[in-house]
Amino acid sequence: MSTEPEPPSEDTADTVAPGPGAPGAAEDAGSDDGLPAEAGDAETAEGGEASPGADGEGGAAATGESGGADAPAQVSESQAELAAQRIERERIARRKAERQGPIEAGAKLSGTAADLLAAVRAVEGGERPAATVFGEPGPARRPVPEPVRPPGPAPTAPSAAPAGPAPEAVEAVRRVLTEGGAPESLAPGTAALLGEGAEEALRADPWQLLRVTGVRPEQADGFARALLGAECGPDDERRGRAVTVWLLEQAALAGHTALEPARLTATLAQRGVPDPDAAVQSTLAEGEALAFQDALEEPGGRPGRAAGGPEDPDEGGEGAEERPVRVLIGLERYALAEESLADGLARLVNAAPKQDGSGADWEEAAASAPGSAAELIRAVAGHGLVLHTGGEAALAEPAALLHAAHALGLRAWAAAPGPLGRDRFAEMLDTKAPDGPAVVALAGLLAGTDGPGRDADGALDLDLLVVVDAPQLDVEAGALLAESLPDGVRLVLTGDPCVLGSVGPGRVFGDLLAAGVCPQIASRRPDPGPLGELVSGIGIGELGQVEAPGKEIVIVPVRDAGEAVHRTVQLVVDSVPRAIGVPAEETQVITPGHGGAAGTRVLNAALKERLNPGPGRFGGFDPGDRVVHSPAPGRTLPGRVVKADADGLHLSCGGEDVIVPRERVEGSVRHGWALTAHQAAGGRWPAVVAVLPGDAAQALSRPWVYTAFGRAARHLSVVQGVEQALPHAVAEIPAKPRTTRLPALLAPQVPVTG
């Protein structure tokens, strides 16, 4: 690696003075529970970020959509995302209606409800065997109905935004918010969230405000004090329930689908809940959260009764042992999605794939493919679910599989969780034939607006689906995908296990790799050149010196965040275009968080001033601005500003026209010259400038560095102020663990391969 020889320019017009705050700080100081303190500026969970609008600037996050009377007929990426989410919500609603829960919502603490948490504690502490508490030694599972598929033809996304709450309802909520000292800007979102009778609901339980994205417990407490006066206290069971649900939602932002009771109650105590056990009991009794017990197969799991311990008089058989179990508390939304995902994956694993072509045809296709691609084709020939791992160069192998399957007459498609991955794989796939395999965005595939559409039964009309960038797949998208697949289909999940995980809860790809329930093909195709060598070393925890004779890798040391901003602008605007030949529009800046003295806000402001200065009359944006649009939390669509008019902000995102209504611009659009690593995941640019100011040290981890550095195709500049914190993060700070249920849910349904 070389060091940038160019001294800082004497022109300091673009230098931004350092300020307080550490970008990337996602946890409370002194807290080791792994939960994000709040939806803030920093990337959460291995670098996942809060969505625009949830950072304290504008209160609740607003969800942007395309709309307006002049919206084009073609369905946009954001509309497809919203349609897919609407299908998911309907599916969960059906499951909730069919499920027979052990506790009726609204019940008071008595009988089973009052004993539930005590029973959970007894199992967790080894005082009682699981079988005596939950009735059977195996994992207690709710009956899950058959996959719910939309009947008939594929659903279509609406061309206009759905109607919001009635103006009088919003005005009523606004009056309550004003009375309680809360921002009036929260009124539309609160009215939409709480539905009919939102005003009465807030007066009866002011802590319902905590359900609004971006509101924190201390803010909800102040609102409650203003409304309730002397009746308000920290021991109010309404507060305990609200904070419990809020913490479970924050855990989902950090990637967890559920939490262990001890961890949940400890965090409740840190949040000022006097009796955490009672708060969890009340939440369970009201049906706002659920308790689960899942069998553990891994060594060292806590048993329901220690092996060789005293027998329980209610159990038969001398010396009988209880299976190890783990007790978890989670929200129904993620629990049902994870159970549905497990059922759908088990269906793929246990069923023989549809026999399209003879075994000889598949073998002939494999014989003509090189190396690991041949292994992948052979595995897919005989299995319904196959995992494929590797770096950027390894994408050539699923591309070869798709072409081989298409030649065999299969309806073969590829999908990516985001548009960046879709466009990247499309170049690798090189689809020149009009009837060849193609790649689409996953949201469009599931909504039926892109790809093959759905058959008469509502299943996707295909034989083989390859999902690239599979580590970005969360449990909700995974559940909808699994339920949408027809019987006999072949599913290939491919991705790099070293990158940052999904923004949403779960670790689908990692859990499947660990579970060992299907064939796994590891690519032997390394990424080439100095950048490939550097990133491969980071993947195994080594940050070594790499020879870069063509200035493929440049280190730019800086003293403080202000200098980091100045040098970043200089690299993008002058040094990289002049020395490397990559123009500014093809260079991506990546930094750990949105806030801080060198976060995306500061960097984007400095880059806009040099690359596209303007008055920013429409919410700070001008035509030509590089932006990212978030139609839903955790989803990022890169684009450019085209114009602004009475309908809203007109964007071009991936070649599609998107109109963001004026009231949603602040909450769903950011400038995009500088991104966080999670926003950049799935993309790849000719040049990348990774910005690591000194106050970003605590945000660094091996997956973050691997993901950020791996976005560069030709050149990487590292603006480095963290000194030894960078090699320390690569060597010592792996991905944060996520609490999930998928491996335990799969274990009783499918055998372990190999």
N, C-alpha and C positions, 0 to 999 in steps of 0.2 A: 504494500500500500504506500502511496506517496502522500506527502503533505503539501497542501495548496501553498505555493510560494508567494502568491500575490498579497501584498499588505492591504489592510483595510483602506478603502478610498477616503480621501480627505473630505469628500462630500458626505456630510452626515445628515442629509435631509431625511433619509429613510430610517435613521436609527431611532429605536423606541426605547426609552429608559426602562430599566427593570423595575418591576413592581412586586407587591406581595402576592403570596399564593404559590402553591406547588401544583402544577398541572399533573394530573394522574393520581392525586391522592384520593383514593376511592373508599377509604375506611376511616372510622373514627380514630383519633389518636388514642393510643392505649388500649384499643379493642382488638382482640384477636379472633373475633367470631367470623370473620370473613364476609360479613354482610356490608354492603355499601351504606355509608351514613345517610345518603340521600341521593335523589336524582340530581346530579350536579354537573359541573363542567368536566370532570375527569372521566376517563374511560373506566367502566366498571368491569368486574369479573374478567380477568385476563385481558383487560383492555377494552371491554365492551363499553359503549358510551350511552349516556342518556340522550334521548332524542331532542332535536331542536325544540325550544319552548319549555323544556323541563329543567332549565338551568337557572331559574330565578330571575331571568330578564323579563319574561312576560307572563309569569304565573303558569297556568296549566298549558300543557302542550296541545297545539292544535293540529289536527290531521288534515293535510292538504289533499285535494282531489282536483281532477280536471273537471271543468264545468263551463257553464256559459252557453248562451244561445248559439254562438258561432263556433262551438267546439267541433272539431273534425269528426267525421264518422268513424275513423279508425280508432280502435280502442287503445288507450295509452297504457304505459307500464303501471302508472299509479292506479288507473281504473281497474286493471287486472288484479293488482294487489288487493284493492278494496273488495272486489268481487270474491276473491279467494278467501279473504278473512270473513266475509259474510257467510259463505258456505260453511266455514269452520264453526262459526257461532251457532248456526242453525243445527249443525250436527251435534254439538255439545248440548244444546237445548233438548234435542230429541233424547239423547242418552240420559240427561238429567231427569226427564219425565219418566223414562222407563225404569231407571234405577230405583230399587227399594232400599233406601238408606236405613241404617240401624237407629238413627235419631231423627225425629221429626223437627224440621225447622220451626223455631218459635217456642219449643218446649223449654220449660224451666229446669233447673238443676235438681233432678230427683231420679231415683231408680238407676237405670243403666247409664244415663247421662252423668249423674253425680259420681258413679263408680269408674267411669271410663278412663279418666286420666290416672287415677290411682292404680288401675289395672296395668296401664301402660308403664307406669313407674315400676311396678312390681316385676314385670317381665324384664324391663331394662336393667334393673338391679340384680336379677337372678334370684329374687325371692320366691317367685312362682313360675312354674313351667308354662310355656306359651299355650299348650293344649288346654290347660285348665282355665285360661283367660279367654281365649278366642275360639275354643271348641274343637279344634283339630290341630295336629302337629304340622300340617302343611301350611303353605302361605294362604292367608285368608284373602280371597279375591271376590269382588262383586261380579255377578254374572254380567258379561259384556255382550250386548246383542251383536248380530251380524253387522258387517260394515254397512254404514249408512251412505248410500250414493244418491245423488240427485236423480230423480226419475226422468226419463225421456232425454231429449237433446241437451247439449251442453248449455250451462247457464251463461248468460251474457252480462257483461258489466253495463251499468247504466251510463248514459251519455251526460247526465247531469247529476250534481250532488243530491243525496237524499234530503228530504225536507227536515229541518231542524225543529226544535221545540217551539211551541206557539209563543208569539211575542209577549202575551200577557203572563205566561208561565215564567219566561226569562225575567220580566220586570218584577214579578213577585219574588223570585230568588234574589234579584239585585237588591231589593229592599232589605231582605234578611241579611245579606252580606254586608251592606252598608251599616246596618244596625250593629253587626258584630265586628265591624272594623276590618273586614276582609276586602280585597280589591274587587271592584265592580266587574273587572274584566273576566272574572271567574264565572260570571252568571250564565253565559250560554253553555259552557261545558258542564257546569254543575246541573243545570236544568236537564240537559240531554242525558247525563249519567243517572240521575235519580228518577227521572221520568215524571209521570203524572203525580201531583202532590209533593213535588220537590220542596216547596216552601214548608209544608207541614212536617216533612221528614227532617229537615234541617232544624226546625224548632224543637222537635221531639228528641233529636239526637244530633247535636251540633258537630260531633266528631265524624259524622258522615262526610264532612268536607275533606277528610283525609283520603277519601277514595279518589279525589280529583288529582290527576297527574301533576306533580310539581309541588303539592302542598306537603309540608313536613309536620311532624307531631307538635312541635312548639308553636307553629302557626295555628294549627287546629285547636290547641289548648287555649290560646289567646282568644280565638273566636268563641269557644265554648264559655269562657269566663265572662265575656261581654254579654252573652245571651242569658246564661244561667245565674250569674251572680254568685251568691253564697252557696247555692246548690251544687256548684262545680267543685270537684275535688279529684285528686289523683287516683283515688280508690274507686271512682265511678266505674261500674262494670261496662258501661258503654265505651268509655275510653279504653279499657283493657281489651275489649274485642276489636276496636278499631285499630289500635296499635299492633295487635297480633296479626291481623290481616295485612296491615301495611308492611310489617316485617317480612311476611311470607311473599308479598309482592316484591319487596326489595331483594329478597333472596332469589327470586326469579330473574331479576335484572342481573344478578351476579351469576346466573347460570344454574341454580339449584331448582329441582322440581319439587323438593320437600326438604324438611329439616328434622333433625333428631330433637326430641322433646327437651333434652338438657340444654342444647344449644339455643333453642327458641326461648326457653324460660330465662336463661342467663342474659340474653340480649334484651328481653322485656324488662328485667331488673335494671339494666343500664339505661333504659328509656324511662325510668321513673315509675314503673308499674309496681305498686307495693306488694301485691300478691300475684306473681306470675302464673302459678299453678291455677289459681281461680280464673285468671283471664283466659288461659287456654281451655279450661273446662267450659267456660261460658261460650267461647267461640265454637267449640265442638257441639255444644248443646243447641246452639242456634243454627247449626248447619253451615256456618260460614267457613269452616275448615273441616278436614276429615283426618282420621287416624288410620294408619295402615300397619300391618305387620307382614314383612316379607322374609322368606327363608333365605338364609345365608349359606353359601357353599364354600366361601373362601376360608382358609385357615385363620384362626385367631378371632373369628366372630364370636360375639357374646352369646352363649347358649341360654336357652330358656331354663335349663337345669344343668348344672355341671355334670360332666361324665363321671359316673361312679358315685354320685352324690346320693343322699337319701331319697328313697322312692316317695312319690306322691301317693297317698292312699287311694286317690281317685283313678290312678293309672294302672293298667293291667300289665303283667309281665315283669318278672324280677329283673332288675338291672336295665330296664328299657331306658333309652336315651331320647331326650327331646332334640329336635333339629334346631340349630342356631337360628335365631330370628333377629331382625332389626325392626324397631318401631319408629315410624316417621309420622310427622304432621305435615299436611300439604293442602293446597287449594284444589277444589274440585276441578277447576278448569284444566290444570296441568296433570292432575291425576288421571282423569278420563282420557286425555290425549295420550299419555304415556302407556296406559293399558291398551288403548286402541292400537297404538303403534306396535306394541309387543304382539298383539293378536295378528295384525296384518303381516308382520315380518315372519311370524311362525307359520302362517299360511303359505308364504312363499317358500320357506325352507322345507316344509314337510311335503309339499306337492311337487310332483314331477313336472318339469316345464313342458310346454306344448312342443310336440315333435315336428318341427318345420325342417325338412330336409333330413337325409339319412345321416347316420353316424359317419359314414365315409365322406359325405360332403363337408361336415364340420372338420374332420381330420385333414381333408385336403386344404381347407381354408387355413387351418393352423399350421400346416406344413409350409405354406407359402409366406408365413409371417415370421419376422425375426425375433429371437430371444423371448423376453417376457410376454410379448404380444401373443405368441403361440400358446403359452401357458394360460393366458387370459381367455383366449378363444376356446380352448379345451374345457376350461372350468365352466364357462358360460353354457357350453353345449349340454351339460348334464345337470345344471343346478339353477334353481329359481332365484337365488340371491348370492352374489359374489362381491367381495370387497377387493379393491385395487388401490395400492398405495405407491406414492412416488412424488417426485418434484415436478418442475415445469416441463422438462423434456419427456417425462413419462406420459404426458397427455397424448403423445403419439400412439400409445398402445390402445387406449379406448377408442381413439379415432380409427385405428386399423380394425378393431372389432366391429365398429359400426359399419364400415365399408364392407367387411366380410359378410356381416349379417344381411345387409341390404342386397348383396349379390346372391345370397341364398333365398331371397324372396321374403324376408321378414320385414315387418313394419317397424323399422328401427329409428329411434329418436334419442336426442340428448337434451338435457335441461340443466340449467345452472341457477343457483339461488338468487343471483343478482345479474343485472345487465352487464357489469364489467366482466364477469366470468363467462357470460354468454358470448360476448363479442370476442373475448380472448380465445375461447375454444373454437369459435367459428373460423378464425384464421387457421387454427391447427387442423380443423376438419377439412378445410379447403373444398367446400361444396360447390363445385362448378356445374355439375349435372343438375338440371332443374328438378329431377325426381330422385335425387340422392338423399342420404340422411341429412338431417338439419338439427340445429340446436336452438332452443327457445328459453325464455325466462321461466322459472318454475311457477311463478305466480300466474303468468298467462296460460301455462299448460293446465294448471289446476282449475282456473276459471273457465277454461274452454275457449279462450279468445285467441290462443296461439297453439300450434301443434296439430295433432291428429283429431282433436275433438273427442267426443264420447260416443259410445255405442248405445244401442237401444236400452241396455240395462244401466246406463249411467257410468260405466267404466271407461277408462281411457282406451281409445281404439288403437292399440299398438301391441307388438309382440316382445319388443326389447326396449328398455329405457336405461340410458346411462346418465347418472346424475354426477356432474363434475363439481368440484369444490364442496364435497360432501361434509367436511367439518363445519361448514356454515349452516347445516340443516338443524333446526331446533325441533322439539318434540311435537309442536302443534303443526308445523308444515309437514313433518314426517308422518304424522298420523293421517292427515288429509291425503297425502301421497299414497300411503299404504292402502287406505280404504278405496282409493280411486283405481287401483290396479286390477285388471281382470285375472281370473284364474289361468294358470299356465304361462303367465308372463315371466320374462327374465328381467331382473333388476340388478344393475351394477352400480355400486357406490364407489366413486373414485376420488381421491384427494390426498393431500399432504398432511399426515397426522401431526406434524410439528408446528403448523400455523395456529393462530388464535382460533378459539372455538366460536360457536354461534353467539350472536348477540342475544337471542332468545334462550329460554331455559332448556337444559338438557345437554347431553354430549352424545348424540346418536351415533356418530361414526366411531368415536372412541369407545363407547360402550359395546358396540358390535365387535370391534377388534378385540376387546378384552374378553368378551363372552365366548368367542371361538365356536360359533354355531353354524358357520358357513365357510366355504373356501376363501382363502386370502392370498392374493397374488401380489408380491412385492416386486416392484420394477427394479431392474438392474441397470437402468439407463440413467447415468449421472447428468446433472446440469453442467454444461460446458463452460470453459473459460474461467478467469479469475473470480467473477461474481459467483459462478456455480461452486467453485472451491470454497469461497468464503462462507456462503450460506450453508453448504453441506457441513462445514465444520461447526457452525453455530448450532445446527440441529443435534449434534452429539455433545454439545457443551464446551466447544473449544473456539476461542476467538484468536486465531493465529495470524501471523504475518503472511500476506499473499502477494506474490509478484504481480504487478499490474503495469506492464511496460507501456500500454496504451492509455494510461490514466483511467482505467476502468473503475478504480476505487481511489478516492481522494479524501484525506482526513483534514478537516479545517478546525484547528483548536480555537476556542473562544474563552474569554475571561468571565463574561456574564451574559445574562439574557439579552440585554440591549445590543451587545455586539453580535450575539447569535442571530437576532433579527436582521441587523444590517448586513451581515455576511450572507445570510440566506437570500435576501433580495439581490445582492450583488451576484451571487452564483446563478440564480434563475435568469436574471435580466442580461448579464454580460458574460461571465466566465464560462458557463456551460455552453451557451450558443457559440462563443468564439473558439474555445479550445476543443470542444467535443463535437460541435456541429449539430447539437440538438436544440431546436428553438424553444422558447419559453412555453409555448402552448403544449409542448410534448414533455414538459418537465413537471413532475409532481412533488410537492413538499409534503412530508409526513412528520407529525409531531405527536407527543403522547396525549395531549388533552386539549379541550377547547379554551379553558381559562389559563390564568397565569401570564407571566410577562413574555412568554414565547409560545403561547398556545395558538390555536387556529384563528381566534378572533384578531389578535395582534398581528399575526403574520399575514392574514388575508387583507387587513387594512393597509399594511405596508405594501403588499404586492399589488393591490388595486391602485394605489396611488401612482405606482410606476407603470403598470401594464395597461390599465384602463381607467384613468382618472375621470371623474365626473361628479355631478352634484348629488347623485343618489336620491333622486326625487321620489322614487317609489320604494319606500321601505329600505333605503340605502343602496338600491340596485340601479344599474344603468344598462342599456343595451350593450351586449358584448361581454358582460361580466361572466366569469366562470363560476358556476354554482353547483350545489348539491341539493336535491329536493328529497324530502322524507315524507312520502305519502302516508306512512304508518311508522310507529316507533320501531327503530332498528333497521329500517329499510332505507337504502340510499340510492338515488338516481342521479348520476352526474349529468350536467347539461350546461347550456348557455342561455343567457337572457336575450330574448329576441326583441320584445317591446313591452310596454305597459299601457293599459287603457282602462276604461270603466269596468271591463270584465275581470281584470286582474293582471297578474304578471304572466306574460307569455314566455314559456321556456321551450327549448329544443333539447330533449333528453333521449339520447340514443337514436336520433333520427325521427322521433315522434314528437308531436306538438302537445304540450301540456299547458293548461291554464290554471294557475293557482289563484283562487279568489283573494281579493285584497285583505280580508280579515284573517286569512290563513297564512299570509306571506311570512309574517314575523315568526310564527311557530314552526314553519316547515321548510324554510329555505335559508341556506347559509351560502356565503361565498365559498368557492371550492378550489382555489389555488393551493390551499393547505388543508390537509385532511388528517384525521386520526388514523391509526393503523387499522382499526376495525372498519372504518369507512372505505379504506383503500383495499381491504381484503378482496381477493377475486380479480383485481385489476393488475395491469402490468404496463409500465411506461418506459420509453427509451431511456429516460434519465429520472432519477429520484434524488431529492435532497432530504436526508433524514436529520431532523433538528433535535438535539439532545442537550438543552441548557442544564446548568448545574442543579436547578431546583426540580428537574425531572427524574432524578436518580431513583426516587422511591417508586416511580411508575414503571420502571424497566423490569422485564423478565425475559427469559429465553424465547418464549413464543412471540413476544412483542418485537424483539430485535429481529428474529427470524422472519416474521411477516413483513416488517417495514423494509428491511434490507432486500428481501426477496422480491419486492415489487419492481426492482430495477432490471431492465433487459440489457442495456449497454453501458450505463454509467451510474455510479453511486457516489454522492458526496455526503460525508457525515460531518455535520456541524457539531462539534463535540466539546461540551463543557462539563461532563460528568466524570471525567478522568477514569479512575479505576473502578467506578461503579458499573461501567459498561462490561468489562470482562467478568466482573463479579456476578452481574445479572445473568450473563450467558452461562457461566459455569455452575452457579449455585441457586438460581431462582427459576424452577420449572413452572409449568402451568399450575394455577391454583386448582385444587380438587373441587369437583362439583358433586353434590349429593343428588343422585338419581336412582330410579327404581328399575330401569329397563333391564339390566342384567338379571336381577332377581325375578322379574316377570317373565323373562324368556326361558329361564332355566328349567322349569317344570314342563315346558311345551316343546322344546326341541333338544335333541342330543348334541353334545359337544363334539365337534369334528376333530380329527387328528389325534 
